[in-house]
Amino acid sequence: MTAHCQNCGAHHTEQYARVFGNNDGVLYNCSECRDVTAMFRGAGVEGI
């Protein structure tokens, strides 16, 4: 099963969503639509 970004719709693995998404595995942003630094700062969790 794959996860998808709520912002751009890009598909990612469940493992990616587990690391960069929120506790439910939801990605609000991803490395396709945000830079990697923002992702490490939590952009995937809250849609920062």
RANOR-V845021 format. One line per field, one symbol per residue. ss: DSSP state (h for helix, s for strand, l for the rest). psi: psi as a letter, one per 20 degrees, with the letter a starting at -180 (. if undefined). burial: b if it has 16 or more other C-alpha atoms within 10 Angstrom, else e. A space follows every 50 residues. Layout:
ss=???
psi=???
burial=???
//
This chain:
ss=lsssslllllssshhhhhhhllllllsllllllllhhhhhllhhhhll
psi=qqqqphgijqprrhgghhgiaaijjpphrrihiqrhghghjjhigjk.
burial=eebbbeeeebbbebebbebbbbeebbbbbbbeeeeeeebeebbbbeee
//
